[in-house]
Amino acid sequence: MAISGNINPSPATGPHHNLVTIEPADHPITINLIDRDALYVLRKLNAAGFSGYLVGGGVRDLYLRKTPKDFDISTDARPGQIRKLFPNSTTIGKRFRLVQVFFQHGKIIEISTLRSLSEHDLEGPEAVLAPNNTFGSLDEDAQRRDLTINSLFFEIEHCTIIDYVSGVKDLDDSIIRIVGDPEKRINRDPVRMMRAIRHSARNNFSIETNSWEAICRNSPKLSLCPTSRLRDELLKDLYSGSAADWFQLAVDSGIFFSLFPIYKKILSQAPREGPSYKDQLGKIFAVIDRLNTVLDEQKRPKPSHSFVLALLLIPWANARYDLSHLQLKGHALFHFSKKLREDLDATLGLQLNLRRSLRQEMSALLTNLPVFIQHHQNNSWPAWLRKKSYFKDSSLFFHFYMEAMTEQPVPEISIDLFKGLSKIENSRHIDEKIAHRKSKPAFSPKRGGGIFGLKK
């Protein structure tokens, strides 16, 4: 099987419904490692008589001695009860209501009510993203999560990890395993395949055999998911710092071709010269990882979505238009730009539901690339080109293209000019911070109670 190093040869044992409690002496998570605001939420829930647990990625990352990006919380309190406890909050979600509690500097703590297995009715008729949502127990909530390593709970009273699915053992063994029957769980929500690949790439974990085979069989089912959801999940992987490893797994499982059907035939074709299109893509993913790592270290904004996605389309444009060898100007360049934009709109723009301005930025970067290839001489540019409004962005795009093709890193001085993410659509903290400014919490202490401004 492809990528044998990323697949665990041992057979799946399936989920364990027996509760295992890991005592403080047997795990590395301590109270002082938990975010202060998350700890405040947990303590306030407990003080009000509700249970509260750190859950999911926060427990996983702390166990692996990493710094979590988010500290999500689960509780037996209902959304309305949570809102009464936290006036600085709002409710989101259609299928299942989540409460977001807002803190300073745009920080958001997300609280979910424990969910029941009946949401997916695991023994009933199969249906993607079943709409039924009911509240449930800790055990049921664990059984309905995506991966065993994301199904752990940490409670602060005794500092224990609560494990119903052998998630701690899978963390210890560096294994990615889909909770329950992989076939059924993928049919319920095909995005689970992307999450399994993501955590394998990020943590260098093996994917358990049954889970991997189910992913390979069902990769075309990603097309059943909303395009905007696929786009948002894909962007998480592109900015993860492990995009190159993700790419190898995504190609071998077939997921890559569900996300980028434009590459189904191209990756098997031979280019006019140089490395294969697959190798070109692999090098471009490595360049994206390096760029994200450098900007992270400098605590600077990430590259724009248009910049990253345009880099990924270079092999496609080379195969379709012989992009790197084009020498166009005037009307010919204008007509080529129009043709490229039309093709982009009809393919990736439609498949990932990309906004119009983003598609325009992508097509401009790709259209200008041949001009910069043609006029690049001894690290200098003609004066007329340096005066163009697009010079800065397009010259940076050219430099990263050259790094991918020649493996010569872009000079730090060029990266220093990088303006970063100009229009952020999918950054959780910034987007939701903006949304928070535009709306007020439903509960306000000045109103003396009520929902959405209505009296009790």
C-alpha positions, 0 to 999 in steps of 0.5 A, a space after each residue: 500500500 502506498 505510504 506504508 510509513 504512514 499506515 499502522 499495519 496492526 488491525 483495528 480494535 474498534 472503540 472501547 466503551 469502557 471508561 478509563 481514567 488516567 490519573 495525574 501521575 500518569 499524564 503530563 497535563 497540569 492546571 497551569 498549562 491550561 489557558 487562563 480564560 478557559 480555566 475561568 470558564 471551567 470553574 464558573 461552569 462547575 460553580 454553577 453546578 454544571 460539569 465542564 471538561 476541556 475537550 478535543 484538540 486542547 487535550 490532545 496537544 497538551 498530552 503531546 506537550 504542544 501548545 494548543 491553538 484552541 481550548 474548547 470546552 464541553 458541558 452538560 449545560 444547555 446553550 441557553 444556560 451557558 448564555 446566562 452564565 456568560 453575558 459576553 457570549 453569542 450562539 452559532 451553528 445550525 446543526 448544533 448550537 455552540 456558544 462562543 465566549 469572548 475575551 480580550 484581544 479577540 480570544 474566543 472560548 467555544 463551549 458545546 453541550 455534550 451530544 448524543 449518539 442519536 444525532 447520527 443514529 449509527 445503526 439507522 439509515 445512512 445519510 450524510 450530515 444527519 440534521 437531528 441533534 440531541 444532548 447526551 452523556 460524556 460517553 455518547 459524546 466521545 463515541 460520536 467524535 471524529 478521531 480517538 485522539 480527539 475524543 478525550 476529556 480533561 476535568 480540573 477537579 481531580 486533573 484526570 483524563 477521561 477516555 472512552 475510546 482508547 484515545 490515550 493509547 493511540 496517542 502513546 502509539 502514534 496512531 490515527 484511528 477513526 472512532 467507530 466503524 470508519 465506513 459508517 463514520 465517513 458516510 455520515 461526514 466525509 470531512 472526517 477523512 480530511 481530519 484524519 489525514 491532517 493529524 497524521 501529517 501534523 503529528 507524524 502519526 500512522 493511520 490505522 489500517 481499517 481507517 486508511 482503507 476506508 479513506 481510500 475507498 471513500 475519497 470521492 465522497 468529499 464532493 457530497 460536502 458543501 464547497 465552502 466547508 471543503 475550502 475552509 478545511 483545506 486552508 487549515 492544511 495549507 497553513 499548518 506548516 505540514 502541507 508537504 506531508 499532507 500532500 503526499 497522504 492526500 495524493 495516495 488516498 485520493 483526497 487530493 483529486 477530490 479537492 483538486 480535480 483539475 490535477 486528475 489527469 495532469 499528474 500522470 502527464 510528462 512536462 515539457 522539461 524539468 521535474 514531473 508535475 507531482 514533484 513540482 507540486 511537492 516542492 511548492 507545498 514545501 515552499 509554502 511550509 517554509 514561508 509559513 514557518 518563517 512568518 510564524 517565527 517573525 510573528 507576522 501575518 500569513 500569506 494571503 489565500 490568493 498567493 498560496 492557491 496561485 502557487 498551487 496552480 502553477 503546475 496546472 497552468 504550465 500543463 495547460 498553457 505552458 505558462 513558464 515559456 509564454 512571451 506575451 504582451 499587449 492584447 495577447 497578454 490581455 486575452 490570455 489573462 481573460 482566458 485564464 480567469 475564465 478557466 479558473 472561474 469554471 474549475 477551482 473557483 467553482 469547486 472551492 467557492 472562491 470569492 470573486 476578488 480572490 480569483 481575480 488576485 490569483 489570475 493576476 499573479 499567474 498572468 504576470 508570472 511569465 512576464 517576470 520570468 522573461 524579464 528577470 536578469 541578474 536579479 534586476 528588473 527593467 525600470 518600466 516593470 518596477 513602476 507597475 502597481 503589481 510589481 511587489 506582489 508579482 515579484 515575490 510570487 516569482 521568487 517563490 516560484 523560483 525557489 520551488 523550481 530551483 530549490 534556492 531559498 528566497 532571500 530573507 530581504 524579499 520575505 521581509 517585504 511580504 505584506 502577508 494576509 491582506 484579506 483574511 476570510 477564514 482566520 477564526 479569531 479575526 473573523 469572529 472578533 469582527 462578527 462580535 463587534 457587529 452584534 451584541 450578546 443576546 443576554 445583557 446584565 442591564 436587561 435583567 434577563 430575557 432572550 434576544 432582547 425579549 422579556 421573560 
